[in-house]
Amino acid sequence: MAIRQLTVFVQNRKGTVVSVTDILAKNNINIRALSIAETEDFGILRLIVDNETAATKILEENGYLIKIINVVGVKIGDKPGALTAALNVLDKANINVEYLYAFMARTEKHAYVVLRVEDNDAVESALENAGLHLITNEDICKL
């Protein structure tokens, strides 16, 4: 049930992110979530899009280095403590979260969280057993 995340390696300089988003926009690819981490020389742009195959193809054609990574998405309540409750499930299952980022959806009362972990199956099982709803690629396309 993993979500496919595009990891785009970009130079850390003015105009780089807008170049990527412009390419995607011109090709009718909708960004559903975005995170960027940077060092002095380069950045790691993480994207969840509505058409990962087309996005990968067009970005590679434009010279970007892309890596596809399976991540887990979980829907949590949009209230104080909801993220902590989900993370406690993983902590109790002895699962390390490598990184995460959140985004709001078009629904009220929910936020979506994307998690990068070593074992997606273990995370999915732990979260589902705790009664949390996992996000699928189909869910992303409906946003």
N, C-alpha and C positions, 0 to 999 in steps of 0.2 A: 504494500500500500504506500510505498515511499513516493515522495514528490521529487521530481528531477529539477535540480537547481543548476543554473549556469554559473560557473565561476569564470569571470573574465579578468585576465591580467592586463593592467593598463599602466601607462606611465603616470607618475604623479606630477601633472602639469596642467595649467589652465586649458580648459576646453575638452579635456579627454572624456569626462563623463557625458557632457552634452553631445559629443560626437557619437557615443554608443547609443544614447537614448534617441538621437535624431535618426540614426540608421534603423532602429527598431520601429520608430513611428512611421517613417516613410515606407516601411514594409508591412504596415498594419499589424504589428505585434504589440500587444498590450502588456505592460509591466504590472504585475500584481503585487510584488514585494521587491524591495531593494535594500541592500546593505553595502557599505563600502568601508574598508579598513585600509589604512595607508602606512607606508614607511616613507623615508625621505625621498626615495627614488621611484617607487612603484606603488600601485594600489591593487587591491583585490576587490572587485565588484561582484557581488553575489546577487543574482536575479532569479525571481520566479516569474515566468511569463506564461501567456496563454497558449503559445505554440513554440515549445522548446526546440523542436526539430528545425523549423524554419529560422528561428533566431540563431541557432548554432551555425547553420549553413551561411546565412547572410553575414554574420559577424566574422566567421572564418574567411569568407570571400573578401572581406575588408581588412584582412591582416591581423585580426585579433586572435590571441591564443585562448582557447576555451577548454574548460574541463567540466564534464557533467558529473555531478555528485548527487547521490540519493540522500535525501534528508527526510525527516519526519515532521509532519505538520499536525498540530493539535488545536482544537477549538476550546477555548476556555471562557469563562464568564468575564465580562468587562466590569470587574469590581475589585476593590483592594483585597489582596490575599489570594486571588485565583491563580496567579502565576506561581506563587510560593507553594500552593497546594499541589500543582502539577509537578513542580521540581522536587517536592518532598517524596512523591511517588518514585521518581527516578533515584533519589538519594537512598531511599529504603531498599531499592533493588540493586544498590551498589553500581549505578551507572553514571559515568562521567559525561557531562555535557561539554563538548569541545567549543561550541559557540551557539548562540541563538539570536534571533531577532524577531520582532513582532510586527504585525500590521493589522490595521482595522479593515473590516469588510463592510459590505453594504447592508449588513444586518445590524439590528440594534442588540445591545446587550452581549455581544461577543467580540472577542479579539482572536486572531490566529497567531500562533507562535510556530516558528520554524526552528528545528533542533538538529544540530549536527552531532552525532554520537558514533561510537565505534560499532555498535551492534544495533541496527535499525529494528530487527525482529524482536530483540529483548525489550527495547523501548516501546514498540507498538503493543506488545503483549502486556507490559506493565501498565501502560496508560489505559488500554481497553479494559483490563481487569479492574482498574480504579473507576470505571464508568465514564471515562473521557472519550470524546468523539475525535477520531483521527480524520485528517483532511486528505483527500485524494487529488490526483491530477484533474479529475473530472470536476471536483469542487472548485479548483482554481479557475478552470475555464468558465464556470458559471458566475464568477465574481464580476 
